[in-house]
Amino acid sequence: MNTTKSITSNLTRRDFLKKSTIAMGSLGILGSMVNSCSLLKQTAQPNILIIVADDAGWKDVGYHDSEIQTPHIDKLIETGVELDQFYVFPTCSPTRASLLTGRYASRFGIAGPITMKSKQALPPDVLTLPELLRQNGYATAITGKWHLGLRPESGPRQYGFEYTYGYLHGQIDQYTHKYKNGDRSWHRNDKLIDEEGHATDLITNEAQKYITQLRDKSNPFFLYVAFSVPHYPVQEEEKWIKPYESIENESRRLFAASVAHMDDAIGQLIQTLEDENLRENTLVIFISDNGAQESWSPTFEYEMRHGPYDRLGDNGDLRDWKVSLYEGGIRVPAVVNWPAQLDPRKEKQMLHINDIYPTVASLAKAKITDELKLDGNNIWQTLKNGKNLKDRVLYLRTDNQIILRIGDWKLVHRVEISKDGKDELYNIAKDPFEKDNVIDAHPKIVEKLNTALKHHMAIDG
């Protein structure tokens, strides 16, 4: 046996293994660096998923002790930042206008749902959130309800959405997808189409397809999923109705099934993000567009095939319903969820729909200029660590009411003079259910709120 050769061979082998280990380690470090760089690149511009329910009230979600089970929304709450005082407009079009512009909808003359008669649309020259994000490298898409222009020429593709799918009008039959007067509304890329299936399933499937196949995967995405439910007409399969057989009222039972169907769809969207390894770098926001509607009876809609519904949503102890500027119409379930960046907590400060635009824009590294005239604030540090927001103002306007809130004080002004000839003043912190009108006891506060009210009305023009 050649001992020298054997020793040399062993040394060579050890040297080889040592060098290989070093090399593999270096590759591992290099791989980690590459992954870190990729993660940094991803974190620099997160994906954004905004989910909007249509007419889901304060007590129509499980985490508010509803009889309706919403495990997927509840999971977002458990792992995210619950917004305990989040405000929107009391109807759909104004809320959606403010969401996409960061400005009060009254700045554009949008005080209620856009109708065929009004022929309104979002102004074509406004810089929407999707357009701003598109200019900053995002792929942008909507699946679901638009309601900011009822014709293809004023559809979402004209306002920064590269990919569009869903319906243009404010309400549709869940299966025919036609508007209440029979007009076609279902579209893809703003071109009217006909498809079969329940709107909840179609909206969800298209959103999943966008995440997994349709988008440009080299860019972060902004995806706006606007469900058609639980807005009437409520039409659900037996599998969604059966778990709620214990609810005696048939209308409420259908409504509950509709919410449960939507909640399941939200769970599918979150699972898709996880399956695509996108959850770590995706901000998810869930809100309702306004408070719940109490009931509905048709006069001509849908050829009288649906309704009447004597009981739909539930706003709990909050005062009043959809279309009203009392708390029941404007304070809605809401959550911001991004487990990689936000610890679970409840944020009790007053936040509102206009805050979403500047907050998302800042996370996307998009520049906000004074020319945008935003009415919202970047609330990221409030979401992150509870930063105090001083002198928060909320101004909402419909054709019948106007409110101005600063801090806990809320002034309710009726466009049509109330029976007692007076406006109303409430301290929301002490009186969240608006039972005690204290306007006569606080003249200086009323004067301050009225001054701010007139200022905002002047901006509206």
C-alpha positions as a printed NumPy array, in Angstrom:
array([[  0.   ,   0.   ,   0.   ],
       [  1.318,   3.441,  -0.925],
       [  0.827,   5.333,   2.357],
       [  1.97 ,   8.633,   0.911],
       [ -0.544,   8.382,  -1.91 ],
       [ -3.287,   7.404,   0.541],
       [ -2.533,  10.362,   2.861],
       [ -2.321,  12.711,  -0.13 ],
       [ -5.612,  11.364,  -1.424],
       [ -7.27 ,  11.854,   1.969],
       [ -5.881,  15.37 ,   2.277],
       [ -7.091,  16.177,  -1.19 ],
       [-10.516,  14.825,  -0.358],
       [-10.642,  16.807,   2.913],
       [ -9.485,  19.935,   1.129],
       [-12.084,  19.352,  -1.532],
       [-14.854,  18.864,   1.033],
       [-13.677,  21.918,   2.987],
       [-13.584,  24.065,  -0.131],
       [-16.918,  22.673,  -1.239],
       [-18.42 ,  23.482,   2.152],
       [-17.032,  27.011,   2.003],
       [-18.305,  27.37 ,  -1.527],
       [-21.738,  26.037,  -0.612],
       [-21.788,  28.334,   2.397],
       [-20.862,  31.24 ,   0.193],
       [-23.605,  30.284,  -2.214],
       [-25.99 ,  30.066,   0.722],
       [-24.959,  33.5  ,   1.931],
       [-25.205,  34.801,  -1.607],
       [-28.621,  33.186,  -1.94 ],
       [-29.716,  34.752,   1.319],
       [-28.446,  38.096,   0.107],
       [-30.359,  37.674,  -3.14 ],
       [-33.473,  36.669,  -1.211],
       [-33.001,  39.602,   1.148],
       [-32.599,  41.947,  -1.788],
       [-35.734,  40.498,  -3.325],
       [-37.58 ,  40.891,  -0.031],
       [-36.366,  44.468,   0.291],
       [-37.499,  45.137,  -3.247],
       [-40.881,  43.605,  -2.46 ],
       [-41.266,  45.425,   0.854],
       [-40.445,  48.731,  -0.83 ],
       [-43.729,  48.517,  -2.718],
       [-46.248,  46.106,  -1.186],
       [-49.143,  44.575,  -3.047],
       [-52.449,  46.2  ,  -2.136],
       [-55.75 ,  44.311,  -1.891],
       [-58.819,  46.405,  -1.013],
       [-62.048,  44.478,  -0.395],
       [-65.366,  46.316,  -0.147],
       [-68.672,  44.837,   0.976],
       [-71.905,  46.414,  -0.242],
       [-74.301,  47.334,   2.6  ],
       [-72.761,  45.238,   5.383],
       [-73.807,  46.797,   8.688],
       [-72.011,  47.182,  11.995],
       [-73.494,  44.001,  13.432],
       [-73.393,  41.914,  10.259],
       [-69.93 ,  40.504,  11.067],
       [-69.061,  37.79 ,  13.545],
       [-66.582,  39.803,  15.577],
       [-69.372,  42.232,  16.499],
       [-71.414,  39.367,  18.013],
       [-73.614,  38.862,  14.982],
       [-75.63 ,  35.718,  14.417],
       [-73.87 ,  35.637,  11.044],
       [-70.643,  33.646,  11.026],
       [-67.747,  35.404,   9.28 ],
       [-64.634,  33.385,  10.224],
       [-62.436,  34.82 ,   7.463],
       [-63.231,  38.45 ,   8.247],
       [-62.787,  37.604,  11.923],
       [-59.348,  36.135,  11.142],
       [-58.344,  39.399,   9.468],
       [-59.401,  41.171,  12.666],
       [-57.512,  38.717,  14.901],
       [-54.308,  39.177,  12.923],
       [-54.702,  42.822,  11.941],
       [-55.667,  46.3  ,  13.081],
       [-59.376,  46.609,  13.794],
       [-60.657,  50.094,  13.001],
       [-63.247,  50.776,  15.669],
       [-64.262,  54.211,  14.399],
       [-63.986,  54.059,  10.644],
       [-66.309,  56.321,   8.668],
       [-67.61 ,  56.28 ,   5.107],
       [-70.445,  57.986,   3.27 ],
       [-73.952,  56.602,   3.835],
       [-74.311,  55.407,   0.237],
       [-72.158,  53.631,  -2.31 ],
       [-71.038,  56.099,  -5.014],
       [-69.735,  58.791,  -2.622],
       [-67.762,  56.244,  -0.599],
       [-66.179,  54.786,  -3.732],
       [-65.381,  58.253,  -5.085],
       [-63.614,  59.165,  -1.848],
       [-61.777,  55.839,  -1.681],
       [-60.287,  56.344,  -5.137],
       [-59.57 ,  60.088,  -4.881],
       [-58.777,  60.769,  -1.228],
       [-61.268,  63.651,  -1.359],
       [-64.772,  64.131,  -0.055],
       [-67.177,  63.087,  -2.781],
       [-69.045,  66.37 ,  -2.389],
       [-66.018,  68.061,  -3.964],
       [-67.221,  66.449,  -7.203],
       [-70.912,  67.055,  -6.573],
       [-71.49 ,  63.38 ,  -5.754],
       [-73.871,  63.371,  -2.792],
       [-75.656,  60.059,  -3.367],
       [-75.807,  57.017,  -5.636],
       [-75.098,  57.809,  -9.289],
       [-78.18 ,  57.032, -11.365],
       [-79.063,  56.79 , -15.027],
       [-81.074,  59.972, -14.62 ],
       [-78.212,  61.998, -13.096],
       [-75.698,  60.852, -15.724],
       [-72.915,  61.652, -13.262],
       [-69.421,  60.197, -13.382],
       [-66.141,  60.748, -11.618],
       [-64.401,  63.729, -13.279],
       [-62.068,  62.439, -16.022],
       [-59.154,  64.662, -14.972],
       [-58.934,  63.544, -11.327],
       [-55.777,  61.608, -10.391],
       [-57.208,  58.445,  -8.882],
       [-55.326,  56.129,  -6.559],
       [-55.016,  53.358,  -9.19 ],
       [-53.695,  55.87 , -11.743],
       [-51.153,  57.225,  -9.252],
       [-50.02 ,  53.704,  -8.429],
       [-49.893,  52.766, -12.102],
       [-47.554,  55.706, -12.68 ],
       [-45.373,  54.291,  -9.912],
       [-44.946,  50.809, -11.33 ],
       [-48.083,  49.013, -10.163],
       [-50.328,  46.677, -12.096],
       [-53.899,  47.777, -11.352],
       [-57.205,  45.926, -11.513],
       [-60.801,  45.956, -10.328],
       [-63.192,  43.036, -10.072],
       [-66.731,  43.888,  -9.047],
       [-68.814,  47.01 ,  -8.551],
       [-67.802,  50.346, -10.121],
       [-70.777,  52.754,  -9.747],
       [-68.788,  55.879, -10.635],
       [-70.045,  56.053, -14.218],
       [-72.712,  53.79 , -15.659],
       [-71.512,  53.533, -19.233],
       [-68.375,  51.876, -20.672],
       [-66.996,  55.271, -21.715],
       [-66.918,  56.244, -18.023],
       [-65.876,  52.825, -16.764],
       [-62.913,  52.045, -14.5  ],
       [-60.493,  51.597, -17.403],
       [-60.684,  55.371, -17.876],
       [-59.484,  55.994, -14.312],
       [-56.233,  54.101, -13.926],
       [-57.365,  50.48 , -13.871],
       [-55.475,  48.454, -16.474],
       [-57.694,  45.401, -16.04 ],
       [-61.401,  45.727, -15.296],
       [-64.145,  43.209, -14.668],
       [-67.537,  43.25 , -12.997],
       [-70.445,  45.635, -13.318],
       [-70.839,  49.346, -13.913],
       [-74.139,  50.031, -12.148],
       [-75.071,  50.289,  -8.505],
       [-77.045,  47.089,  -8.138],
       [-77.629,  43.967, -10.208],
       [-79.474,  40.688, -10.257],
       [-76.866,  38.273,  -8.887],
       [-77.388,  35.801, -11.753],
       [-78.458,  37.797, -14.821],
       [-76.091,  40.629, -13.797],
       [-78.544,  43.166, -15.188],
       [-79.408,  46.483, -13.575],
       [-82.817,  46.927, -11.938],
       [-84.28 ,  48.431, -15.132],
       [-82.951,  45.576, -17.291],
       [-79.839,  47.332, -18.638],
       [-76.768,  45.2  , -19.227],
       [-73.933,  46.049, -16.88 ],
       [-71.485,  43.118, -16.738],
       [-68.184,  43.841, -18.456],
       [-64.572,  42.907, -18.965],
       [-62.168,  45.755, -19.697],
       [-65.191,  48.064, -19.943],
       [-66.764,  46.065, -22.775],
       [-70.176,  44.58 , -21.994],
       [-70.272,  40.776, -21.84 ],
       [-72.671,  38.038, -20.734],
       [-71.642,  35.297, -18.314],
       [-73.327,  32.675, -16.18 ],
       [-72.9  ,  32.366, -12.444],
       [-73.496,  34.125,  -9.133],
       [-71.801,  37.529,  -9.024],
       [-69.967,  36.709,  -5.771],
       [-68.341,  33.66 ,  -7.347],
       [-67.502,  35.392, -10.611],
       [-65.942,  38.409,  -8.882],
       [-63.89 ,  36.119,  -6.646],
       [-62.772,  33.795,  -9.431],
       [-61.641,  36.705, -11.596],
       [-59.689,  38.235,  -8.711],
       [-57.966,  34.905,  -8.098],
       [-57.215,  34.559, -11.786],
       [-55.765,  38.063, -11.838],
       [-53.453,  37.278,  -8.922],
       [-52.286,  33.952, -10.335],
       [-52.31 ,  34.479, -14.122],
       [-53.421,  37.766, -15.618],
       [-51.235,  40.378, -13.955],
       [-47.717,  41.424, -14.822],
       [-45.832,  39.54 , -12.105],
       [-42.753,  41.717, -12.452],
       [-44.676,  44.547, -10.764],
       [-46.527,  44.906,  -7.472],
       [-50.31 ,  44.96 ,  -7.834],
       [-53.249,  47.053,  -6.678],
       [-56.415,  44.957,  -6.717],
       [-59.811,  46.409,  -5.798],
       [-62.418,  43.707,  -5.139],
       [-65.857,  45.276,  -4.766],
       [-68.536,  42.717,  -3.949],
       [-72.183,  43.056,  -4.987],
       [-73.409,  41.655,  -1.676],
       [-75.108,  41.748,   0.735],
       [-76.939,  44.483,  -1.206],
       [-80.365,  43.42 ,  -2.445],
       [-81.514,  41.452,  -4.346],
       [-80.335,  38.684,  -2.04 ],
       [-80.177,  35.441,  -4.021],
       [-78.318,  32.503,  -2.548],
       [-78.052,  28.747,  -3.027],
       [-79.37 ,  26.391,  -0.383],
       [-75.836,  25.543,   0.819],
       [-75.438,  29.113,   2.068],
       [-78.959,  29.354,   3.494],
       [-79.056,  26.03 ,   5.364],
       [-76.665,  27.034,   8.209],
       [-79.069,  29.871,   9.079],
       [-82.317,  27.909,   9.301],
       [-82.567,  29.009,  12.933],
       [-83.151,  32.625,  11.808],
       [-86.94 ,  32.853,  11.639],
       [-87.191,  35.917,   9.422],
       [-86.794,  34.791,   5.805],
       [-85.328,  38.09 ,   4.573],
       [-82.725,  38.172,   7.34 ],
       [-81.93 ,  34.511,   6.687],
       [-81.192,  35.287,   3.026],
       [-79.123,  38.289,   4.023],
       [-77.083,  36.176,   6.446],
       [-76.448,  33.616,   3.707],
       [-75.263,  36.406,   1.409],
       [-72.763,  37.672,   3.996],
       [-71.537,  34.128,   4.655],
       [-71.035,  33.584,   0.919],
       [-68.973,  36.774,   0.711],
       [-66.929,  35.807,   3.764],
       [-66.067,  32.47 ,   2.166],
       [-64.966,  34.362,  -0.961],
       [-62.696,  36.568,   1.137],
       [-61.161,  33.431,   2.621],
       [-60.461,  32.165,  -0.889],
       [-58.69 ,  35.411,  -1.796],
       [-56.462,  35.263,   1.284],
       [-55.671,  31.61 ,   0.574],
       [-54.71 ,  32.52 ,  -2.992],
       [-52.227,  35.079,  -1.675],
       [-50.733,  32.428,   0.591],
       [-50.577,  29.824,  -2.174],
       [-48.741,  32.321,  -4.391],
       [-46.322,  33.264,  -1.566],
       [-47.647,  36.828,  -1.668],
       [-49.196,  37.102,   1.775],
       [-45.994,  38.328,   3.417],
       [-45.901,  41.415,   1.247],
       [-49.576,  42.228,   0.728],
       [-51.577,  44.854,   2.589],
       [-55.232,  43.83 ,   2.875],
       [-57.985,  46.336,   3.679],
       [-61.592,  45.315,   4.273],
       [-64.461,  47.798,   4.692],
       [-68.165,  48.13 ,   4.013],
       [-69.229,  50.961,   1.734],
       [-71.949,  52.181,   4.107],
       [-74.126,  51.024,   6.966],
       [-76.828,  48.424,   6.579],
       [-80.168,  48.96 ,   4.905],
       [-83.133,  48.091,   7.111],
       [-85.557,  46.783,   4.469],
       [-86.545,  47.097,   0.81 ],
       [-89.687,  46.791,  -1.278],
       [-89.705,  46.894,  -5.081],
       [-91.826,  49.3  ,  -7.078],
       [-90.741,  48.19 , -10.543],
       [-87.195,  46.867, -10.065],
       [-86.182,  43.531, -11.6  ],
       [-89.704,  43.106, -12.982],
       [-90.864,  42.613,  -9.377],
       [-89.071,  39.239,  -9.206],
       [-87.268,  40.002,  -5.925],
       [-88.399,  41.158,  -2.525],
       [-89.979,  42.614,  -0.58 ],
       [-87.444,  42.212,   2.227],
       [-88.773,  43.35 ,   5.581],
       [-85.45 ,  42.903,   7.363],
       [-81.985,  43.04 ,   5.828],
       [-78.915,  44.321,   7.69 ],
       [-78.158,  45.098,  11.316],
       [-76.421,  48.208,  12.648],
       [-76.69 ,  47.105,  16.256],
       [-77.321,  49.996,  18.642],
       [-75.981,  52.591,  16.219],
       [-78.613,  55.1  ,  15.191],
       [-80.385,  54.849,  11.855],
       [-79.602,  53.163,   8.536],
       [-78.042,  53.521,   5.117],
       [-78.519,  56.994,   3.519],
       [-78.426,  58.628,   6.979],
       [-75.473,  60.559,   8.443],
       [-76.202,  59.264,  11.917],
       [-73.722,  56.617,  13.077],
       [-75.65 ,  53.641,  11.724],
       [-75.29 ,  54.894,   8.182],
       [-71.598,  55.826,   8.248],
       [-69.68 ,  53.845,  10.894],
       [-68.782,  50.489,   9.414],
       [-66.773,  47.306,  10.021],
       [-63.183,  47.829,   8.854],
       [-59.75 ,  46.271,   9.227],
       [-56.238,  46.818,   7.894],
       [-54.264,  43.588,   7.816],
       [-50.563,  43.028,   7.111],
       [-49.138,  40.583,   9.664],
       [-45.572,  41.119,   8.463],
       [-45.805,  44.819,   9.341],
       [-48.731,  45.377,  11.72 ],
       [-49.316,  43.826,  15.12 ],
       [-52.891,  42.848,  16.019],
       [-54.67 ,  45.639,  17.882],
       [-57.793,  47.779,  17.987],
       [-57.459,  51.394,  16.832],
       [-60.147,  53.537,  18.456],
       [-59.343,  56.908,  16.912],
       [-61.64 ,  58.374,  14.271],
       [-60.427,  57.421,  10.784],
       [-62.225,  57.773,   7.478],
       [-62.384,  56.717,   3.868],
       [-60.2  ,  59.578,   2.601],
       [-57.266,  58.299,   4.664],
       [-56.813,  55.22 ,   2.489],
       [-55.484,  57.113,  -0.558],
       [-52.534,  58.92 ,   1.122],
       [-51.704,  55.921,   3.313],
       [-51.524,  53.462,   0.416],
       [-49.699,  56.009,  -1.741],
       [-47.013,  56.464,   0.918],
       [-46.479,  52.71 ,   1.212],
       [-46.176,  52.549,  -2.569],
       [-43.51 ,  55.303,  -2.502],
       [-45.751,  57.518,  -4.629],
       [-45.367,  61.27 ,  -4.303],
       [-48.279,  63.229,  -2.872],
       [-48.488,  66.853,  -4.007],
       [-50.598,  69.752,  -2.753],
       [-52.286,  69.878,  -6.16 ],
       [-54.141,  66.682,  -5.257],
       [-56.006,  68.587,  -2.503],
       [-56.472,  65.437,  -0.451],
       [-58.916,  65.488,   2.438],
       [-57.383,  62.447,   4.115],
       [-54.183,  61.836,   6.052],
       [-51.437,  59.252,   5.958],
       [-52.401,  57.155,   8.988],
       [-49.68 ,  54.511,   8.695],
       [-47.997,  55.438,  11.98 ],
       [-51.385,  55.352,  13.694],
       [-51.975,  51.864,  12.326],
       [-48.434,  50.841,  13.202],
       [-48.062,  52.211,  16.706],
       [-51.185,  54.141,  17.625],
       [-49.825,  57.609,  16.884],
       [-52.257,  60.215,  18.145],
       [-54.123,  62.198,  15.502],
       [-55.035,  65.65 ,  16.777],
       [-58.116,  67.642,  15.782],
       [-59.4  ,  65.099,  13.313],
       [-62.163,  66.459,  11.097],
       [-64.962,  64.523,   9.416],
       [-67.219,  66.262,   6.907],
       [-69.915,  64.313,   5.103],
       [-72.695,  65.67 ,   2.95 ],
       [-75.843,  64.286,   1.353],
       [-78.824,  66.016,  -0.206],
       [-80.647,  65.96 ,   3.141],
       [-77.981,  66.201,   5.845],
       [-74.498,  67.524,   6.493],
       [-72.266,  66.579,   9.421],
       [-69.105,  68.154,  10.729],
       [-67.183,  66.353,  13.419],
       [-64.053,  67.551,  15.215],
       [-62.687,  65.182,  17.837],
       [-65.649,  63.722,  19.696],
       [-68.083,  66.541,  18.831],
       [-70.465,  65.933,  15.943],
       [-72.755,  68.58 ,  14.494],
       [-75.698,  67.335,  12.441],
       [-77.163,  69.931,  10.106],
       [-80.378,  69.212,   8.29 ],
       [-80.733,  70.683,   4.844],
       [-84.466,  70.48 ,   5.465],
       [-85.115,  72.193,   8.809],
       [-85.844,  69.714,  11.564],
       [-89.151,  69.803,  13.451],
       [-87.713,  71.765,  16.361],
       [-85.936,  74.179,  14.04 ],
       [-82.499,  73.306,  15.39 ],
       [-79.408,  71.424,  14.361],
       [-78.109,  68.67 ,  16.608],
       [-74.907,  68.185,  18.603],
       [-73.609,  64.914,  20.006],
       [-70.524,  63.859,  21.93 ],
       [-69.779,  60.548,  20.251],
       [-67.357,  59.394,  22.958],
       [-70.008,  59.761,  25.671],
       [-73.057,  59.165,  23.493],
       [-72.154,  56.837,  20.593],
       [-75.821,  56.033,  19.959],
       [-76.757,  59.712,  19.543],
       [-79.582,  59.774,  22.044],
       [-78.815,  63.096,  23.766],
       [-78.837,  66.248,  21.637],
       [-76.772,  68.743,  23.698],
       [-76.705,  71.629,  21.231],
       [-78.159,  74.164,  23.68 ],
       [-75.502,  73.414,  26.295],
       [-72.404,  74.093,  24.16 ],
       [-72.774,  77.285,  22.077],
       [-69.011,  77.822,  21.66 ],
       [-68.486,  74.297,  20.36 ],
       [-71.403,  74.757,  17.98 ],
       [-69.884,  78.004,  16.722],
       [-66.532,  76.293,  16.092],
       [-68.16 ,  73.413,  14.245],
       [-70.353,  75.733,  12.187],
       [-67.318,  77.744,  11.108],
       [-65.574,  74.565,   9.939],
       [-68.787,  73.411,   8.262],
       [-69.066,  76.6  ,   6.233],
       [-65.401,  76.34 ,   5.281],
       [-65.895,  72.863,   3.798],
       [-69.12 ,  73.829,   2.085],
       [-67.286,  76.719,   0.437],
       [-64.638,  74.32 ,  -0.869],
       [-67.422,  72.193,  -2.347],
       [-68.684,  75.223,  -4.186]])
